[in-house]
């Protein structure tokens, strides 16, 4: 979400002021969530300005493979046995999911998650953040609304997937439709080097049982724990413990038959509060704006990480930033700002480094809204191939393999994925909605959210968020409804 720990396109979310912070203002799973566009600060730290935004990632296909209509793309990276320590979801499986018809059905009234059971006691150690609320109308999680009714026709098809340059062999095919959710962290900015695997296993198992297959997880976030900087302000050589920590999370994902979209950084790297020291803030800014410092991160940390993770089951894609626009000229970050050109250059250089280290890797970027990721109606796509390759000092293989965009009602009606089909944005790659509220939005009922996104041509839906704002099991039934109607398409990913 956008703000404090916001993600690009999310309603202002708040990040914890410290590693034990409360979930500042996040709505609970029993009450109704407010649908105002105001931003709230994560964990009690600073509040977001300008209505903030939401997280959520949308992905699009590259690598030359076009997506099959109806979602027939093959899975990459085999996952293995279900094993794992999490408990099963009780009961609810969706019966014939509700269809999303062109317009919005049902007013912004409340809808329930129809008997979804709670997760087996997952806890968030590290301050979950709240995403300010922009959902059209309150939802009653845990009520008894019917799932019933119509089935989905149509399927998410790719909008002209382009191939990714860089490396031999080309990237893995982007899923025709990746259904899932945001974790987005268990311990904010501190899941590595010592992840809470019991909690991750529970989240992954519950997501899989509900029909989710891809989970968005934040890694460095604000740089307070990883990557770590030396006395000159440059990224340190990656410790083996960091590689081992990431691999442990990916292994847990693969064991539970889901895969991770690994989000490297967030606008939080320039966010005030969040226990970011002045030294770390300066190093973060230098990584964004100084070629030498950026290259040091690539050489010392990112390239060794990607090399070590190459071929690891449980990895779906890399995401460069969560809502970097939050630290841009019109953003809400309170600790500092940078330019859109520096954001673009960092996306370009890091994407190039990933493609160079692993030519099969998929790369995306979590844009806050379509204002920054589409050229229609006066908007601007800062992350197109031409935009990234046209920068001074650009790397030609530093492009995205699919687009990821976030949407909350606070972002404005012109950015709604529930009002406009994927084709409206006139993009040249597959498009994933990487963040959106697990609540009735823009006239679409809670239980129809995933089916609506699928049936209007998008290539993924990752609801916000398992443990913040619209908490699990808010998104359980919507995911199950899509899975019931489109099992083959969902199971083909990853």
CORMO-V867009 format. One record per residue. N is the residue number from 1. RES is the residue in three letters. SS is DSSP state (h for helix, s for strand, l for the rest). OMEGA is omega in whole degrees, 0 to 359 (999 if undefined). NEAR is the number of other ideal C-beta (glycine too) atoms within 10 Angstrom. Layout:
BEGIN
n=N res=RES ss=SS omega=OMEGA near=NEAR
n=N res=RES ss=SS omega=OMEGA near=NEAR
END
This chain:
BEGIN
n=1 res=UNK ss=l omega=183 near=45
n=2 res=UNK ss=l omega=177 near=38
n=3 res=UNK ss=l omega=182 near=40
n=4 res=UNK ss=l omega=172 near=39
n=5 res=UNK ss=l omega=186 near=40
n=6 res=UNK ss=l omega=176 near=41
n=7 res=UNK ss=l omega=186 near=43
n=8 res=UNK ss=l omega=176 near=35
n=9 res=UNK ss=l omega=182 near=40
n=10 res=UNK ss=s omega=176 near=40
n=11 res=UNK ss=l omega=184 near=38
n=12 res=UNK ss=l omega=178 near=36
n=13 res=UNK ss=l omega=181 near=44
n=14 res=UNK ss=s omega=177 near=38
n=15 res=UNK ss=l omega=183 near=35
n=16 res=UNK ss=s omega=177 near=30
n=17 res=UNK ss=l omega=175 near=22
n=18 res=UNK ss=l omega=187 near=17
n=19 res=UNK ss=l omega=176 near=17
n=20 res=UNK ss=l omega=188 near=12
n=21 res=UNK ss=l omega=177 near=22
n=22 res=UNK ss=l omega=182 near=17
n=23 res=UNK ss=l omega=187 near=24
n=24 res=UNK ss=l omega=170 near=25
n=25 res=UNK ss=l omega=182 near=24
n=26 res=UNK ss=l omega=181 near=25
n=27 res=UNK ss=l omega=182 near=26
n=28 res=UNK ss=l omega=186 near=12
n=29 res=UNK ss=l omega=177 near=21
n=30 res=UNK ss=l omega=184 near=10
n=31 res=UNK ss=l omega=178 near=12
n=32 res=UNK ss=l omega=181 near=17
n=33 res=UNK ss=l omega=181 near=28
n=34 res=UNK ss=l omega=183 near=17
n=35 res=UNK ss=l omega=178 near=22
n=36 res=UNK ss=l omega=182 near=15
n=37 res=UNK ss=l omega=183 near=19
n=38 res=UNK ss=l omega=180 near=16
n=39 res=UNK ss=l omega=176 near=33
n=40 res=UNK ss=l omega=181 near=30
n=41 res=UNK ss=l omega=179 near=28
n=42 res=UNK ss=s omega=173 near=39
n=43 res=UNK ss=l omega=174 near=30
n=44 res=UNK ss=s omega=177 near=22
n=45 res=UNK ss=l omega=193 near=25
n=46 res=UNK ss=l omega=180 near=21
n=47 res=UNK ss=l omega=183 near=20
n=48 res=UNK ss=l omega=177 near=32
n=49 res=UNK ss=l omega=174 near=15
n=50 res=UNK ss=l omega=173 near=15
n=51 res=UNK ss=l omega=177 near=21
n=52 res=UNK ss=l omega=189 near=35
n=53 res=UNK ss=l omega=183 near=42
n=54 res=UNK ss=s omega=176 near=42
n=55 res=UNK ss=l omega=171 near=37
n=56 res=UNK ss=l omega=185 near=38
n=57 res=UNK ss=l omega=173 near=36
n=58 res=UNK ss=l omega=181 near=35
n=59 res=UNK ss=l omega=176 near=35
n=60 res=UNK ss=l omega=187 near=30
n=61 res=UNK ss=l omega=171 near=31
n=62 res=UNK ss=l omega=175 near=30
n=63 res=UNK ss=l omega=171 near=22
n=64 res=UNK ss=l omega=183 near=12
n=65 res=UNK ss=l omega=177 near=20
n=66 res=UNK ss=l omega=183 near=18
n=67 res=UNK ss=l omega=177 near=26
n=68 res=UNK ss=l omega=178 near=16
n=69 res=UNK ss=l omega=182 near=14
n=70 res=UNK ss=l omega=171 near=16
n=71 res=UNK ss=l omega=182 near=25
n=72 res=UNK ss=l omega=183 near=13
n=73 res=UNK ss=l omega=184 near=25
n=74 res=UNK ss=l omega=182 near=13
n=75 res=UNK ss=l omega=176 near=17
n=76 res=UNK ss=l omega=172 near=19
n=77 res=UNK ss=l omega=188 near=16
n=78 res=UNK ss=l omega=173 near=10
n=79 res=UNK ss=l omega=186 near=18
n=80 res=UNK ss=l omega=187 near=12
n=81 res=UNK ss=l omega=184 near=9
n=82 res=UNK ss=l omega=175 near=14
n=83 res=UNK ss=l omega=173 near=12
n=84 res=UNK ss=l omega=190 near=20
n=85 res=UNK ss=l omega=185 near=15
n=86 res=UNK ss=l omega=181 near=27
n=87 res=UNK ss=l omega=182 near=16
n=88 res=UNK ss=l omega=176 near=13
n=89 res=UNK ss=l omega=175 near=23
n=90 res=UNK ss=l omega=161 near=13
n=91 res=UNK ss=s omega=210 near=9
n=92 res=UNK ss=l omega=169 near=18
n=93 res=UNK ss=l omega=188 near=15
n=94 res=UNK ss=l omega=173 near=25
n=95 res=UNK ss=l omega=180 near=14
n=96 res=UNK ss=l omega=190 near=14
n=97 res=UNK ss=l omega=180 near=28
n=98 res=UNK ss=l omega=182 near=32
n=99 res=UNK ss=l omega=175 near=19
n=100 res=UNK ss=l omega=177 near=25
n=101 res=UNK ss=l omega=184 near=16
n=102 res=UNK ss=l omega=184 near=10
n=103 res=UNK ss=l omega=180 near=10
n=104 res=UNK ss=l omega=175 near=20
n=105 res=UNK ss=l omega=176 near=16
n=106 res=UNK ss=l omega=180 near=17
n=107 res=UNK ss=l omega=185 near=11
n=108 res=UNK ss=l omega=184 near=20
n=109 res=UNK ss=l omega=183 near=15
n=110 res=UNK ss=l omega=173 near=19
n=111 res=UNK ss=l omega=185 near=28
n=112 res=UNK ss=l omega=181 near=20
n=113 res=UNK ss=l omega=172 near=27
n=114 res=UNK ss=l omega=169 near=24
n=115 res=UNK ss=l omega=179 near=17
n=116 res=UNK ss=s omega=179 near=27
n=117 res=UNK ss=l omega=182 near=17
n=118 res=UNK ss=l omega=178 near=16
n=119 res=UNK ss=l omega=182 near=23
n=120 res=UNK ss=l omega=168 near=16
n=121 res=UNK ss=l omega=175 near=10
n=122 res=UNK ss=l omega=178 near=20
n=123 res=UNK ss=l omega=179 near=12
n=124 res=UNK ss=l omega=182 near=21
n=125 res=UNK ss=l omega=179 near=15
n=126 res=UNK ss=l omega=168 near=21
n=127 res=UNK ss=l omega=175 near=29
n=128 res=UNK ss=l omega=183 near=32
n=129 res=UNK ss=l omega=178 near=40
n=130 res=UNK ss=l omega=185 near=31
n=131 res=UNK ss=l omega=179 near=45
n=132 res=UNK ss=l omega=192 near=37
n=133 res=UNK ss=l omega=174 near=29
n=134 res=UNK ss=l omega=174 near=31
n=135 res=UNK ss=l omega=185 near=30
n=136 res=UNK ss=l omega=177 near=22
n=137 res=UNK ss=l omega=185 near=23
n=138 res=UNK ss=l omega=176 near=20
n=139 res=UNK ss=l omega=180 near=32
n=140 res=UNK ss=l omega=183 near=21
n=141 res=UNK ss=l omega=178 near=28
n=142 res=UNK ss=l omega=177 near=18
n=143 res=UNK ss=l omega=187 near=16
n=144 res=UNK ss=l omega=181 near=10
n=145 res=UNK ss=l omega=182 near=20
n=146 res=UNK ss=l omega=178 near=11
n=147 res=UNK ss=l omega=199 near=23
n=148 res=UNK ss=l omega=158 near=13
n=149 res=UNK ss=l omega=195 near=14
n=150 res=UNK ss=l omega=177 near=15
n=151 res=UNK ss=l omega=183 near=14
n=152 res=UNK ss=l omega=170 near=24
n=153 res=UNK ss=l omega=176 near=10
n=154 res=UNK ss=l omega=178 near=15
n=155 res=UNK ss=l omega=180 near=21
n=156 res=UNK ss=l omega=177 near=30
n=157 res=UNK ss=l omega=183 near=21
n=158 res=UNK ss=l omega=177 near=30
n=159 res=UNK ss=l omega=172 near=23
n=160 res=UNK ss=l omega=184 near=14
n=161 res=UNK ss=l omega=179 near=24
n=162 res=UNK ss=l omega=178 near=22
n=163 res=UNK ss=l omega=178 near=15
n=164 res=UNK ss=l omega=177 near=29
n=165 res=UNK ss=l omega=168 near=18
n=166 res=UNK ss=l omega=176 near=24
n=167 res=UNK ss=l omega=178 near=17
n=168 res=UNK ss=l omega=175 near=6
n=169 res=UNK ss=l omega=178 near=9
n=170 res=UNK ss=l omega=185 near=18
n=171 res=UNK ss=l omega=172 near=27
n=172 res=UNK ss=l omega=180 near=26
n=173 res=UNK ss=l omega=175 near=27
n=174 res=UNK ss=l omega=181 near=34
n=175 res=UNK ss=l omega=173 near=33
n=176 res=UNK ss=l omega=174 near=30
n=177 res=UNK ss=l omega=177 near=32
n=178 res=UNK ss=s omega=181 near=34
n=179 res=UNK ss=s omega=181 near=31
n=180 res=UNK ss=s omega=185 near=33
n=181 res=UNK ss=s omega=173 near=30
n=182 res=UNK ss=s omega=171 near=35
n=183 res=UNK ss=l omega=340 near=27
n=184 res=UNK ss=l omega=174 near=33
n=185 res=UNK ss=l omega=170 near=29
n=186 res=UNK ss=l omega=177 near=25
n=187 res=UNK ss=l omega=189 near=20
n=188 res=UNK ss=l omega=179 near=32
n=189 res=UNK ss=l omega=186 near=27
n=190 res=UNK ss=l omega=179 near=20
n=191 res=UNK ss=l omega=177 near=28
n=192 res=UNK ss=l omega=21 near=22
n=193 res=UNK ss=l omega=186 near=16
n=194 res=UNK ss=l omega=183 near=13
n=195 res=UNK ss=l omega=175 near=21
n=196 res=UNK ss=l omega=189 near=19
n=197 res=UNK ss=h omega=178 near=20
n=198 res=UNK ss=h omega=180 near=16
n=199 res=UNK ss=h omega=178 near=24
n=200 res=UNK ss=h omega=180 near=26
n=201 res=UNK ss=h omega=179 near=22
n=202 res=UNK ss=h omega=179 near=27
n=203 res=UNK ss=h omega=183 near=27
n=204 res=UNK ss=h omega=181 near=28
n=205 res=UNK ss=h omega=180 near=25
n=206 res=UNK ss=h omega=180 near=26
n=207 res=UNK ss=h omega=180 near=29
n=208 res=UNK ss=h omega=182 near=21
n=209 res=UNK ss=h omega=178 near=22
n=210 res=UNK ss=l omega=180 near=26
n=211 res=UNK ss=l omega=176 near=26
n=212 res=UNK ss=l omega=183 near=28
n=213 res=UNK ss=l omega=180 near=25
n=214 res=UNK ss=s omega=183 near=27
n=215 res=UNK ss=s omega=181 near=28
n=216 res=UNK ss=s omega=183 near=34
n=217 res=UNK ss=s omega=180 near=22
n=218 res=UNK ss=s omega=184 near=26
n=219 res=UNK ss=s omega=182 near=24
n=220 res=UNK ss=s omega=181 near=24
n=221 res=UNK ss=s omega=182 near=26
n=222 res=UNK ss=l omega=175 near=26
n=223 res=UNK ss=l omega=182 near=24
n=224 res=UNK ss=l omega=179 near=21
n=225 res=UNK ss=l omega=175 near=22
n=226 res=UNK ss=l omega=6 near=24
n=227 res=UNK ss=l omega=187 near=25
n=228 res=UNK ss=l omega=183 near=18
n=229 res=UNK ss=s omega=176 near=20
n=230 res=UNK ss=l omega=185 near=12
n=231 res=UNK ss=l omega=179 near=7
n=232 res=UNK ss=l omega=179 near=10
n=233 res=UNK ss=l omega=179 near=18
n=234 res=UNK ss=l omega=180 near=21
n=235 res=UNK ss=s omega=179 near=25
n=236 res=UNK ss=l omega=172 near=16
n=237 res=UNK ss=l omega=187 near=12
n=238 res=UNK ss=l omega=176 near=20
n=239 res=UNK ss=l omega=178 near=15
n=240 res=UNK ss=h omega=180 near=10
n=241 res=UNK ss=h omega=177 near=12
n=242 res=UNK ss=h omega=177 near=22
n=243 res=UNK ss=h omega=181 near=17
n=244 res=UNK ss=h omega=180 near=14
n=245 res=UNK ss=h omega=178 near=19
n=246 res=UNK ss=h omega=180 near=26
n=247 res=UNK ss=h omega=179 near=18
n=248 res=UNK ss=h omega=178 near=18
n=249 res=UNK ss=h omega=179 near=26
n=250 res=UNK ss=h omega=178 near=21
n=251 res=UNK ss=h omega=177 near=17
n=252 res=UNK ss=h omega=178 near=26
n=253 res=UNK ss=h omega=182 near=29
n=254 res=UNK ss=h omega=179 near=22
n=255 res=UNK ss=h omega=180 near=22
n=256 res=UNK ss=l omega=173 near=28
n=257 res=UNK ss=l omega=171 near=24
n=258 res=UNK ss=l omega=180 near=24
n=259 res=UNK ss=s omega=189 near=27
n=260 res=UNK ss=s omega=162 near=28
n=261 res=UNK ss=s omega=188 near=30
n=262 res=UNK ss=s omega=181 near=23
n=263 res=UNK ss=s omega=186 near=31
n=264 res=UNK ss=s omega=189 near=24
n=265 res=UNK ss=s omega=174 near=27
n=266 res=UNK ss=s omega=174 near=36
n=267 res=UNK ss=h omega=181 near=34
n=268 res=UNK ss=h omega=180 near=35
n=269 res=UNK ss=h omega=174 near=31
n=270 res=UNK ss=h omega=180 near=24
n=271 res=UNK ss=l omega=176 near=32
n=272 res=UNK ss=l omega=181 near=15
n=273 res=UNK ss=l omega=177 near=22
n=274 res=UNK ss=l omega=179 near=31
n=275 res=UNK ss=l omega=177 near=19
n=276 res=UNK ss=l omega=178 near=22
n=277 res=UNK ss=l omega=177 near=10
n=278 res=UNK ss=h omega=180 near=8
n=279 res=UNK ss=h omega=179 near=11
n=280 res=UNK ss=h omega=179 near=20
n=281 res=UNK ss=h omega=179 near=20
n=282 res=UNK ss=h omega=179 near=13
n=283 res=UNK ss=h omega=176 near=24
n=284 res=UNK ss=h omega=182 near=27
n=285 res=UNK ss=h omega=179 near=20
n=286 res=UNK ss=h omega=177 near=20
n=287 res=UNK ss=h omega=179 near=27
n=288 res=UNK ss=h omega=194 near=22
n=289 res=UNK ss=h omega=183 near=16
n=290 res=UNK ss=l omega=183 near=15
n=291 res=UNK ss=h omega=181 near=11
n=292 res=UNK ss=h omega=180 near=11
n=293 res=UNK ss=h omega=178 near=20
n=294 res=UNK ss=h omega=180 near=23
n=295 res=UNK ss=h omega=177 near=15
n=296 res=UNK ss=h omega=176 near=23
n=297 res=UNK ss=h omega=179 near=27
n=298 res=UNK ss=h omega=186 near=22
n=299 res=UNK ss=h omega=187 near=14
n=300 res=UNK ss=h omega=189 near=18
n=301 res=UNK ss=h omega=189 near=23
n=302 res=UNK ss=h omega=181 near=22
n=303 res=UNK ss=h omega=176 near=17
n=304 res=UNK ss=h omega=179 near=17
n=305 res=UNK ss=h omega=182 near=24
n=306 res=UNK ss=h omega=178 near=22
n=307 res=UNK ss=h omega=181 near=12
n=308 res=UNK ss=h omega=183 near=18
n=309 res=UNK ss=h omega=183 near=20
n=310 res=UNK ss=l omega=179 near=13
n=311 res=UNK ss=l omega=181 near=10
n=312 res=UNK ss=l omega=176 near=16
n=313 res=UNK ss=l omega=179 near=17
n=314 res=UNK ss=l omega=178 near=28
n=315 res=UNK ss=s omega=177 near=27
n=316 res=UNK ss=s omega=185 near=31
n=317 res=UNK ss=s omega=172 near=30
n=318 res=UNK ss=s omega=174 near=27
n=319 res=UNK ss=s omega=183 near=28
n=320 res=UNK ss=s omega=184 near=24
n=321 res=UNK ss=s omega=161 near=28
n=322 res=UNK ss=s omega=175 near=40
n=323 res=UNK ss=l omega=181 near=39
n=324 res=UNK ss=h omega=179 near=32
n=325 res=UNK ss=h omega=177 near=28
n=326 res=UNK ss=h omega=176 near=37
n=327 res=UNK ss=h omega=177 near=28
n=328 res=UNK ss=l omega=185 near=24
n=329 res=UNK ss=l omega=182 near=11
n=330 res=UNK ss=l omega=186 near=13
n=331 res=UNK ss=l omega=185 near=29
n=332 res=UNK ss=l omega=181 near=27
n=333 res=UNK ss=l omega=185 near=27
n=334 res=UNK ss=l omega=182 near=19
n=335 res=UNK ss=l omega=182 near=21
n=336 res=UNK ss=l omega=178 near=17
n=337 res=UNK ss=l omega=174 near=17
n=338 res=UNK ss=l omega=181 near=21
n=339 res=UNK ss=l omega=177 near=13
n=340 res=UNK ss=h omega=179 near=17
n=341 res=UNK ss=h omega=178 near=14
n=342 res=UNK ss=h omega=176 near=20
n=343 res=UNK ss=h omega=179 near=26
n=344 res=UNK ss=h omega=182 near=21
n=345 res=UNK ss=h omega=178 near=22
n=346 res=UNK ss=h omega=175 near=23
n=347 res=UNK ss=h omega=182 near=25
n=348 res=UNK ss=h omega=183 near=25
n=349 res=UNK ss=h omega=182 near=23
n=350 res=UNK ss=h omega=176 near=25
n=351 res=UNK ss=h omega=178 near=26
n=352 res=UNK ss=h omega=180 near=22
n=353 res=UNK ss=h omega=179 near=26
n=354 res=UNK ss=h omega=180 near=29
n=355 res=UNK ss=h omega=180 near=28
n=356 res=UNK ss=h omega=181 near=18
n=357 res=UNK ss=h omega=181 near=20
n=358 res=UNK ss=l omega=184 near=25
n=359 res=UNK ss=l omega=179 near=19
n=360 res=UNK ss=l omega=185 near=18
n=361 res=UNK ss=l omega=174 near=26
n=362 res=UNK ss=l omega=181 near=30
n=363 res=UNK ss=s omega=175 near=28
n=364 res=UNK ss=s omega=179 near=34
n=365 res=UNK ss=s omega=186 near=34
n=366 res=UNK ss=s omega=180 near=38
n=367 res=UNK ss=s omega=183 near=31
n=368 res=UNK ss=l omega=180 near=37
n=369 res=UNK ss=l omega=175 near=26
n=370 res=UNK ss=h omega=175 near=30
n=371 res=UNK ss=h omega=183 near=23
n=372 res=UNK ss=h omega=187 near=25
n=373 res=UNK ss=l omega=175 near=30
n=374 res=UNK ss=l omega=181 near=24
n=375 res=UNK ss=l omega=183 near=14
n=376 res=UNK ss=l omega=171 near=14
n=377 res=UNK ss=l omega=177 near=13
n=378 res=UNK ss=l omega=178 near=8
n=379 res=UNK ss=l omega=183 near=17
n=380 res=UNK ss=l omega=177 near=15
n=381 res=UNK ss=l omega=180 near=22
n=382 res=UNK ss=l omega=188 near=20
n=383 res=UNK ss=l omega=174 near=28
n=384 res=UNK ss=l omega=177 near=20
n=385 res=UNK ss=h omega=183 near=18
n=386 res=UNK ss=h omega=180 near=9
n=387 res=UNK ss=h omega=183 near=18
n=388 res=UNK ss=h omega=180 near=24
n=389 res=UNK ss=h omega=182 near=15
n=390 res=UNK ss=l omega=181 near=11
n=391 res=UNK ss=l omega=173 near=16
n=392 res=UNK ss=l omega=180 near=6
n=393 res=UNK ss=l omega=183 near=9
n=394 res=UNK ss=l omega=173 near=17
n=395 res=UNK ss=l omega=186 near=21
n=396 res=UNK ss=l omega=177 near=13
n=397 res=UNK ss=l omega=181 near=19
n=398 res=UNK ss=l omega=180 near=28
n=399 res=UNK ss=l omega=181 near=27
n=400 res=UNK ss=l omega=177 near=28
n=401 res=UNK ss=l omega=172 near=30
n=402 res=UNK ss=l omega=179 near=32
n=403 res=UNK ss=s omega=174 near=33
n=404 res=UNK ss=s omega=182 near=37
n=405 res=UNK ss=s omega=180 near=36
n=406 res=UNK ss=s omega=177 near=38
n=407 res=UNK ss=s omega=168 near=32
n=408 res=UNK ss=l omega=184 near=41
n=409 res=UNK ss=h omega=178 near=26
n=410 res=UNK ss=h omega=178 near=31
n=411 res=UNK ss=h omega=178 near=27
n=412 res=UNK ss=l omega=185 near=15
n=413 res=UNK ss=h omega=182 near=10
n=414 res=UNK ss=h omega=181 near=14
n=415 res=UNK ss=h omega=188 near=27
n=416 res=UNK ss=l omega=174 near=22
n=417 res=UNK ss=l omega=179 near=28
n=418 res=UNK ss=l omega=176 near=24
n=419 res=UNK ss=l omega=185 near=18
n=420 res=UNK ss=l omega=175 near=20
n=421 res=UNK ss=l omega=181 near=17
n=422 res=UNK ss=h omega=182 near=24
n=423 res=UNK ss=h omega=181 near=13
n=424 res=UNK ss=h omega=187 near=16
n=425 res=UNK ss=h omega=174 near=24
n=426 res=UNK ss=l omega=181 near=14
n=427 res=UNK ss=l omega=185 near=25
n=428 res=UNK ss=l omega=180 near=17
n=429 res=UNK ss=l omega=177 near=28
n=430 res=UNK ss=l omega=190 near=38
n=431 res=UNK ss=s omega=179 near=31
n=432 res=UNK ss=s omega=172 near=36
n=433 res=UNK ss=s omega=189 near=28
n=434 res=UNK ss=s omega=175 near=39
n=435 res=UNK ss=s omega=171 near=39
n=436 res=UNK ss=s omega=183 near=37
n=437 res=UNK ss=s omega=173 near=34
n=438 res=UNK ss=l omega=184 near=31
n=439 res=UNK ss=l omega=177 near=34
n=440 res=UNK ss=l omega=187 near=29
n=441 res=UNK ss=s omega=174 near=28
n=442 res=UNK ss=l omega=177 near=22
n=443 res=UNK ss=l omega=177 near=19
n=444 res=UNK ss=s omega=182 near=30
n=445 res=UNK ss=l omega=180 near=27
n=446 res=UNK ss=h omega=186 near=32
n=447 res=UNK ss=h omega=180 near=30
n=448 res=UNK ss=h omega=188 near=31
n=449 res=UNK ss=h omega=184 near=33
n=450 res=UNK ss=h omega=179 near=37
n=451 res=UNK ss=h omega=177 near=29
n=452 res=UNK ss=h omega=181 near=28
n=453 res=UNK ss=h omega=179 near=31
n=454 res=UNK ss=h omega=188 near=29
n=455 res=UNK ss=h omega=179 near=23
n=456 res=UNK ss=l omega=166 near=20
n=457 res=UNK ss=l omega=177 near=22
n=458 res=UNK ss=l omega=185 near=28
n=459 res=UNK ss=l omega=177 near=34
n=460 res=UNK ss=s omega=179 near=34
n=461 res=UNK ss=s omega=180 near=32
n=462 res=UNK ss=s omega=186 near=33
n=463 res=UNK ss=s omega=174 near=29
n=464 res=UNK ss=s omega=350 near=33
n=465 res=UNK ss=l omega=187 near=33
n=466 res=UNK ss=l omega=188 near=32
n=467 res=UNK ss=l omega=178 near=22
n=468 res=UNK ss=l omega=177 near=31
n=469 res=UNK ss=l omega=179 near=36
n=470 res=UNK ss=l omega=193 near=27
n=471 res=UNK ss=l omega=170 near=24
n=472 res=UNK ss=l omega=12 near=26
n=473 res=UNK ss=l omega=182 near=26
n=474 res=UNK ss=l omega=183 near=30
n=475 res=UNK ss=l omega=185 near=34
n=476 res=UNK ss=h omega=182 near=31
n=477 res=UNK ss=h omega=176 near=31
n=478 res=UNK ss=h omega=177 near=35
n=479 res=UNK ss=h omega=181 near=30
n=480 res=UNK ss=h omega=180 near=28
n=481 res=UNK ss=h omega=178 near=32
n=482 res=UNK ss=h omega=181 near=32
n=483 res=UNK ss=h omega=179 near=23
n=484 res=UNK ss=h omega=183 near=20
n=485 res=UNK ss=h omega=187 near=25
n=486 res=UNK ss=l omega=186 near=27
n=487 res=UNK ss=h omega=183 near=12
n=488 res=UNK ss=h omega=181 near=11
n=489 res=UNK ss=h omega=181 near=24
n=490 res=UNK ss=h omega=182 near=24
n=491 res=UNK ss=h omega=179 near=14
n=492 res=UNK ss=l omega=180 near=22
n=493 res=UNK ss=l omega=354 near=25
n=494 res=UNK ss=l omega=999 near=30
END
